[in-house]
Amino acid sequence: MEFGQVNFKCMELLDRANTETFGTPEPTRVLTDIKKGPFIVVSGHDLKDISQLLEQTKDKGINIYTHSEMLPAHGYPELKKYPHLAGNFGTAWQSQQKEFDNIPAPILFTTNCLMPQRPSYQDRVYTTSVVGYKGLTHITGDADGNKDFTPIIEHALRLGGYEHDHSMSGINGGHVLTTGFAHAAVLSHAEQIINSINQGHIRHIFLVGGCDGAHPGRNYYTDFVKQTPMDSLVLTLACGKYRFNDLDLGEIDGIPRILDMGQCNDSYSAIKVALALADAFDCSVNDLPLTLVLSWYEQKAVCILLTLLSLGIRNMYLGPTLPAFMSETVVKYLVDTYNLQPITAPEQDMDAILKRG
């Protein structure tokens, strides 16, 4: 639990660093289609890297596309001011080998989630910071973290991109994503959300997010979100959102039903919103009409789970399977103490959450 509190502080510091440097995220529509001409795809989490690349590609006729966890970059004012930050390429990390196959552009990985490359694009992958792979070009920075992205820029110009506009979509066929609903953006509508709850227009809020992966059971999260009632909101974050973030679920009183809060570390935003709503209704987070449905894959998600537990948050659903390091004793403790539950089937879990039938 102490470790969870440390992680909460780390997320708070990162949130402050990002917003003080790049501005407070704003709700932003992002297209999934790729324009003709030279482009670069940027994956990972490092906003400073994409900021430097945007500045260095300014007026060069090169478009920049985010990938996977870099999608929230579109919401930051100091990044979205660049008109050549043109959209988002593909979906979550586990689909990169298929989506990057024969891509006519270079790809920059700024943090983890790099998979072994196929020969059809291996010569186009660049790494920086802590991520790397044998045989790939690695771009280093100076003592102040400044980087020269000339090699990848020249490579993009040589490859030339697609000859014609290239249509791509999300998992469910959608061509428009929305991001930028971090805590400041959501809480700017706090009064409206509270009124909608009091009037019965919003009866439940779900937080559905976490890490994505290739496990077949992860279509649970798509099906679950599709089954959420029309009088509910879905907060989401991290790459698990790609299971459903291209769905159009409509709005409630002008508020989009799907609210993308950002990267995995932006779980801090979700916690801030939950605490603010609890304060407004003079109750605990556990008394709110709020349910967390989480997907996990690796260490970051486990850190965030520990943070939520350290805050005393109960009744969470976790999947697609329970982590192997959770012994029977640990699972029993978490179930007995926090009512942590493994996911079952979307309809069954929805019935239990909403106390139907």
C-alpha positions in Angstrom: 0.0 0.0 0.0 2.9 2.3 0.7 4.2 1.6 -2.8 0.8 2.6 -4.2 1.0 6.0 -2.4 4.5 6.5 -3.9 3.2 5.8 -7.4 0.3 8.3 -6.8 2.9 11.0 -6.0 4.9 10.1 -9.1 1.8 10.3 -11.3 1.0 13.7 -9.7 4.5 15.0 -10.5 4.4 13.8 -14.1 0.9 15.4 -14.6 2.3 18.7 -13.3 5.4 18.4 -15.5 3.4 17.7 -18.6 0.7 20.4 -18.0 3.3 23.1 -17.0 5.3 22.3 -20.1 2.7 21.7 -22.8 -0.5 23.2 -21.3 -3.7 21.8 -19.9 -5.1 19.1 -22.2 -8.2 20.1 -24.2 -10.9 17.8 -25.7 -9.7 17.2 -29.3 -11.0 15.2 -32.3 -8.3 13.0 -33.9 -8.6 11.4 -37.4 -7.3 7.9 -38.1 -6.9 8.4 -41.9 -3.4 9.1 -43.2 -2.8 11.9 -45.7 -0.7 11.3 -48.8 3.0 12.4 -48.6 5.9 12.0 -46.2 5.1 11.2 -42.6 6.5 9.9 -39.3 4.8 7.7 -36.7 5.6 8.4 -33.1 4.9 5.7 -30.5 5.4 5.6 -26.7 4.8 8.1 -23.9 7.5 10.8 -24.1 5.9 14.1 -24.9 9.2 16.0 -25.0 10.4 13.7 -27.8 7.3 14.4 -30.0 7.6 18.1 -29.1 11.1 18.3 -30.4 10.2 16.3 -33.5 7.3 18.5 -34.3 9.5 21.6 -34.1 12.2 20.0 -36.2 9.7 19.0 -38.9 8.0 22.3 -39.1 7.5 23.6 -42.7 9.2 20.5 -44.1 6.1 18.9 -45.7 6.1 16.0 -43.2 3.1 15.0 -41.2 3.4 13.5 -37.7 1.1 10.7 -36.5 0.8 9.4 -33.0 0.5 5.7 -32.3 -0.8 3.8 -29.3 0.0 5.6 -26.0 1.1 8.8 -27.8 -2.5 9.6 -28.9 -3.1 12.0 -25.9 -0.4 14.3 -27.3 -3.1 15.8 -29.5 -4.9 17.3 -26.5 -1.9 19.4 -25.3 -2.1 23.1 -26.6 1.7 23.3 -27.1 1.6 20.2 -29.3 -1.7 20.6 -31.1 -0.6 24.1 -32.2 1.5 22.3 -34.9 -0.8 21.8 -37.9 1.3 18.9 -39.1 0.3 16.8 -36.0 -2.1 15.2 -38.4 -3.8 12.3 -36.7 -3.3 8.8 -35.2 -1.9 5.8 -36.9 -3.3 2.4 -36.0 -4.3 1.0 -32.7 -2.6 -0.4 -29.6 0.9 -1.8 -29.3 0.2 -5.5 -29.9 -1.0 -4.8 -33.5 2.1 -3.0 -34.6 3.6 -5.8 -36.7 0.5 -6.0 -38.8 -0.1 -2.3 -39.0 3.5 -1.3 -39.7 3.9 -4.0 -42.5 5.4 -2.3 -45.5 4.7 1.2 -44.1 6.2 3.9 -46.3 7.4 5.9 -43.4 9.8 5.7 -40.4 8.6 5.0 -36.9 10.0 6.5 -33.7 9.6 4.5 -30.4 10.1 6.9 -27.4 9.4 4.3 -24.7 8.5 0.7 -24.3 5.9 -1.5 -26.3 8.4 -2.2 -29.1 7.9 -5.7 -30.6 10.4 -7.7 -32.8 10.2 -6.1 -36.2 9.2 -7.8 -39.5 11.7 -7.5 -42.3 9.2 -5.3 -44.3 9.7 -2.4 -41.9 12.7 -3.2 -39.7 15.0 -0.6 -41.5 12.4 2.1 -40.7 12.3 1.8 -36.9 14.2 4.3 -34.8 14.5 4.2 -31.0 15.4 6.8 -28.3 15.7 7.1 -24.6 15.4 3.8 -22.7 14.0 1.7 -25.6 16.2 -0.1 -28.0 16.6 -3.3 -30.1 19.5 -4.9 -31.8 20.2 -3.5 -35.3 18.0 -0.5 -34.9 19.1 3.2 -35.2 19.1 4.8 -31.7 18.9 8.5 -31.3 20.6 9.9 -28.2 20.2 13.3 -26.6 22.7 15.8 -25.1 23.0 16.5 -21.4 19.8 18.6 -21.5 17.8 16.0 -23.3 17.9 17.8 -26.7 17.9 15.4 -29.7 18.7 15.8 -33.3 16.1 13.9 -35.3 17.7 14.6 -38.7 18.2 10.9 -39.6 14.5 10.1 -39.2 13.4 13.3 -41.0 15.6 12.6 -44.0 14.4 9.0 -44.0 10.7 10.2 -44.1 11.5 12.4 -47.1 13.2 9.6 -49.0 10.3 7.1 -48.4 7.8 9.7 -49.4 4.7 8.2 -47.6 1.6 7.1 -49.4 0.9 8.2 -53.0 -2.7 8.8 -52.2 -4.7 9.4 -49.0 -4.8 6.1 -47.0 -7.9 5.0 -45.1 -7.4 3.5 -41.7 -9.8 2.9 -38.9 -10.1 1.8 -35.3 -10.9 -1.8 -34.2 -14.6 -1.1 -34.7 -14.4 0.7 -38.0 -14.5 4.2 -36.7 -12.4 7.0 -38.2 -12.6 9.6 -35.5 -11.1 9.4 -32.0 -11.5 11.9 -29.2 -8.9 12.6 -26.5 -7.9 15.4 -24.0 -10.4 14.8 -21.3 -7.9 14.9 -18.4 -9.0 16.0 -14.9 -9.0 19.8 -15.7 -11.2 19.3 -18.7 -13.7 17.0 -17.0 -13.8 19.0 -13.8 -14.5 22.2 -15.8 -17.9 20.5 -16.5 -18.2 19.2 -12.9 -21.3 21.3 -12.2 -23.0 20.0 -15.3 -22.1 16.4 -14.5 -23.4 16.8 -10.9 -26.6 18.3 -12.2 -27.0 15.4 -14.7 -26.5 12.9 -12.0 -29.0 14.6 -9.7 -31.5 14.8 -12.5 -31.1 11.1 -13.3 -29.6 11.7 -16.8 -26.3 10.1 -15.7 -27.0 7.0 -13.5 -23.6 5.4 -13.6 -20.0 6.1 -14.5 -17.6 3.4 -15.6 -13.8 3.7 -15.8 -12.8 1.1 -18.4 -9.1 1.1 -19.2 -5.6 -0.2 -18.6 -3.1 -2.2 -20.7 -4.1 -3.9 -23.9 -2.7 -7.2 -25.3 -3.2 -10.0 -27.7 -5.1 -12.3 -25.3 -8.3 -13.4 -27.0 -10.4 -12.6 -23.9 -9.7 -8.9 -24.3 -12.7 -8.4 -26.6 -14.5 -8.5 -23.3 -13.8 -4.7 -22.9 -15.3 -3.9 -26.4 -18.4 -5.9 -25.6 -18.7 -4.4 -22.1 -18.6 -0.8 -23.3 -21.1 -1.6 -26.1 -23.4 -2.8 -23.3 -23.1 0.2 -21.1 -26.5 1.9 -20.7 -27.3 5.2 -22.5 -27.5 7.0 -19.2 -23.8 6.2 -18.3 -20.4 7.7 -19.0 -17.3 5.7 -19.8 -14.0 7.2 -18.7 -11.0 5.5 -20.2 -7.2 5.7 -20.4 -4.1 3.9 -21.5 -3.9 1.6 -24.6 -6.8 -0.6 -23.5 -9.1 2.2 -24.8 -8.4 1.1 -28.4 -10.8 -1.7 -27.9 -13.7 0.8 -28.1 -12.4 4.4 -28.5 -13.6 4.6 -32.1 -17.2 3.8 -31.1 -19.8 6.6 -31.3 -21.8 6.2 -28.1 -23.4 9.7 -28.4 -23.7 12.3 -25.6 -25.5 13.0 -22.4 -26.4 16.7 -21.9 -23.7 17.7 -24.4 -21.0 15.5 -22.6 -19.5 12.7 -24.8 -20.2 9.3 -23.3 -16.6 8.2 -23.9 -14.1 10.4 -22.2 -10.4 9.6 -23.0 -8.4 10.8 -20.0 -4.9 10.1 -21.5 -2.0 7.7 -21.0 -1.7 5.0 -18.3 0.0 7.5 -16.0 -3.1 9.7 -16.4 -4.9 7.4 -14.0 -4.1 10.4 -11.8 -6.8 12.3 -13.6 -9.3 9.6 -13.1 -8.5 9.6 -9.3 -8.8 13.4 -9.2 -12.2 13.3 -10.8 -13.4 10.5 -8.5 -12.3 12.4 -5.4 -13.9 15.6 -6.6 -17.2 13.9 -7.3 -17.0 12.2 -3.9 -16.4 15.6 -2.3 -19.3 17.2 -4.2 -21.7 14.5 -3.0 -20.2 14.4 0.5 -19.5 10.7 0.3 -16.6 8.3 -0.2 -15.5 7.2 -3.7 -16.9 3.7 -2.9 -20.4 5.3 -2.5 -20.4 6.9 -5.9 -22.2 5.3 -8.8 -18.8 4.5 -10.2 -17.3 1.2 -11.2 -13.7 0.5 -12.3 -13.2 -2.2 -14.9 -9.4 -2.7 -15.5 -7.3 -4.5 -17.9 -3.7 -5.3 -17.0 -0.6 -6.6 -18.9 2.6 -5.5 -17.2 4.2 -3.5 -14.3 2.6 -0.1 -14.9 -0.9 -1.5 -14.6 0.1 -3.3 -11.4 1.5 -0.1 -10.0 -1.8 1.7 -10.7 -3.8 -1.1 -9.1 -1.7 -0.8 -6.0 -2.3 3.0 -6.0 -6.1 2.4 -6.2 -6.0 -0.1 -3.4 -3.9 2.3 -1.3 -6.7 4.8 -1.6 -9.2 2.3 -0.3 -11.1 2.0 -3.6 -13.2 -1.2 -3.6 -15.4 -3.3 -5.9 -13.0 -3.2 -8.9 -13.1 -5.7 -11.7 -9.8 -7.0 -13.1 -9.0 -9.0 -16.2 -8.6 -10.6 -18.7 -7.0 -12.9 -16.1 -5.6 -12.3 -12.7 -1.8 -11.8 -12.6 0.1 -15.0 -12.1 2.0 -13.6 -9.1 -1.2 -13.2 -7.2 -1.1 -16.3 -5.0 -4.4 -17.8 -3.6 -3.6 -16.1 -0.3 -3.2 -12.7 -1.9 -6.3 -13.1 -4.1 -8.3 -14.1 -1.0 -7.1 -11.1 0.9 -7.9 -8.7 -2.0 -11.3 -10.2 -2.5 -12.2 -10.2 1.2 -10.7 -6.7 1.9 -11.4 -4.8 -1.3 -14.0 -7.0 -3.1 -11.6 -7.1 -6.1 -13.3 -9.4 -8.6 -12.0 -11.1 -11.8 -14.1 -10.3 -14.9 -16.5 -13.0 -16.1 -18.8 -12.2 -19.0 -19.8 -8.6 -20.0 -23.5 -9.1 -19.5 -23.1 -11.0 -16.2 -20.8 -8.4 -14.8 -23.0 -5.5 -16.0 -26.0 -7.1 -14.3 -24.0 -7.4 -11.1 -22.8 -3.8 -11.2 -26.2 -2.3 -12.0 -28.0 -4.8 -9.7 -30.2 -6.0 -12.5 -32.2 -9.2 -12.2 
